[in-house]
Amino acid sequence: MLDKSVPSVPDALGDVRDASTVMIGGFGLAGQPRELIDGLLDTGAKDLVIVSNNAGNGDIGLAALLKAGRVRKVMCSFPRQVDSWVFDELYRAGKIELELIPQGNLAERIRAGGAGIPAFYSPTGFGTILAEGLETRDFSGTPTILQHAIVADLALVSAYQSDTWGNLVYRKTSRNFGPIMVTAAATSVVQVRQIVPVGSLDPEAIVTPGIYVDRVVEVGQGARV
């Protein structure tokens, strides 16, 4: 079916299962799919593994999901910041797992997952605690560590506009992890401010082709994208 539009967030997330691995786009709050995260919270799904740039801000969005006890593990590059008190409290209490991944490695592991590349070597993190237990190899004098691709059951992403076929246009910084996450998940769900007819978008402005998108839901002009 080419028409990827669904009428509401609950319709877009009705089949989320417990213990799913979920990629969540956003760089902090920029591009975070707030309405989809709230919808994920409403599904009641638990024991989730979250792949995201950070571990939540304040008490909203991803932080609210953590606070509700729905997340078993977070894989991210920036877990501590001034307003990450929800994650901080859970981690110090031993109630949540963390896999800390340097940001470049995180992005490339997701991209590799979407490209069907099972693993790659990266010099980032070599000689640090992050390399403990990982395979290492020297390439022409450059020490590297083996990094495995990341794939997910579900990607939740925010974009600016979509047509009904799921072709996506992003807006400025909110683009961030979205284009690679939708390629690396079995199901990708995208919230947009506006869904437009096919042929309305400038083809040169489309970053994500609709083939990578399973569902798009319009959340209105008030949404942060």
N, C-alpha and C positions, 0 to 999 in steps of 0.2 A: 504494500500500500504506500503510495507516494505521499499522501497527505499525512504529515507527522503531527499536526496540531491536535491537542486534546483540550477539552473545555475547562479543566480546573486542575489545581495542584493535586488534590486527592486522586483524581483520575490518572494522573501521571505517575503516582507513586503507590498505587494500590497493590502491587505485587512484590514489594520489598520484603525480604526474608531476614530472620534473625541470623546473626553471625556473618552478614554480608560485609565485603570490603567495599568501601564507598570513597571515591575521590570527590573532593569538594574544592571547586575553583576559588580563586580569590587571593589577593595579596594583602593580608590583614582584612580590612573591611572592603577594600577596593575590589569590586567584582565578586564579592561573596554572594552566593545565591540565597539570600536570606529567606525568601518565601518558600523555596524548596526545602531548606533546612527545617523551617517550622513545620512544613508538611511531613518531613521524615520523622520529626518528633511525634506528630499526631498519629503516625502509623503504629507506634508502639514497638517498632523493631528494636532489638537489643543485642548486646554482645557484638557490637559493630567494630570493625577496624576502619579507622578514618585516615585517609591520605590527603594531606593538605599542606599549604606552606607554613601555617602556624597552628597554634592550639587554642584559638578562640580569643575573643576580645570582650571584656566586660561580662555582662550576663545575657547577651543576646546571640542569636545565630548559633554558630558552632559551640560557643560557650554554654548556651542553654541546653544543647544536646548532651554535653559532657555532664552538666550539673544534674540532669535527669537520670544519670547512671546508665545511659544506653551504650556507652562506648567502652570496649575492652582495651583497645590499643590505639595510639596515635603515631603515625609515621609523618614526621615533618622536619623542617629545617630551622624553625624559629619558635621554640616552645615557650620562651620566657620573654615577656615584655611588661611594660608598666601596668597593663590592664588584663593580664592573663591569670588573675587570681583564682579562677575556677579550676583551671588545669593545675596550677601550683598546689592548691590544697589537696586535690585528688592524688597527685603524684607523690607528695610528701606523706600521704596517708597510706600509700601502697595500693591504691584503688584503681590505678590505671597504668598500663604499660606505655613505654615510649621507645621508639626507634628514631634516634636522631640522625639525620642525613644532611650532609652539606648541600646547600641549595642547588648548585650546579649538578651534583650527582642525582638529586631528587628529580630535577627536570629531565635529565637524560635517561634515568631509569624509567620514567613514565613514557618518554618518547620512544625508548627502545621497546617497551611493552606494546605500544601502538603499532610499531613497525615490524613486530614479529622477531625482534632480535633478543635472544634469551639472556645474554649477559655481555658485559664489556669491561675493559680495564680502564681505570682512572687513577691519575696520580693524587687527586684530591683526597686528603685524609690519611695518606701514607705516613707512618711514623707516629700516629696519634692513637688514642684509645679506640677511635672509631674503626681502626683497621684490625683490632684484635680478633683472632679467630677466622679471618678472611684470607683467601688465597692471594698470594702476591706474586708478581712477575716483573722482571726487569726488561725494559725495551730501550736498547741503545743507551744504557746508563740512566734511564728514567725509571725509578721504582713505581710500581702501580699496584692497585688492589682490585680484585674482581668485584664487580657490581652487578647484581642480578636485576633484570627488568621487573617492573611493577605493573601488574594488571589488576583490574577490579571487576566486581560484579556490577557496579553502578557508578556513573559519574554524574554529579550535579554541578551544573555550570550556568553562569549568567552571561547573556549576550545582549546587545542593544536591539537588534532587529533580526527577524527570521522571516523567510517566506514559508509557505505551507509545506514545501518539500524539505525544510530543515536547513537550508543554506543560511549561514550565520554571518552577521556583521557585528563587530565588537566596537566598543567606545573607549579609546585611550587606554589608561592603565588597567582598566577592568578586564582587558583582554588576557593578560598574564598566563595562567596555567590552562585556561579553557581549551585552546586548540589542541593541546596534546592529550588532555584528559579524556576528551570525547573519543579519541582514537584507541584508548587503552582500556576501555570498559566494555563489558558485554552488552550493557544497556546504558545509553546516554540520554539524560533528561536535561533540557535547557529551558530556563526561564528567560523571557524577553519582554521588553516594554511593549513591543508591537509585532504582530504577525501580519505580513502584507502578502498580496497575491504574487504568485510566481511571475517573474518578469519585471517586478517593481524595483528590485535591488540592482545597483550597479555591479556588474560581474567583476569588475576590477576591485571592488571593495569587499567581496566575499572572501573571508579567511578560512572558514570551515565549510567544506562541501557537505551537502545534506546526506551523503552516503554514510557519514559518521554519526548522524543524529537519529535517535529513535523517536523521541517525543519532544515537542515544544509546547510551552504553555505561556500564554500572555498574562502578565501580572500587572500591567498598567504603567502609566507614566510616573507614578510615585515611587516605583521600585528603584533601588540603588543598583545601577549597572555600571 
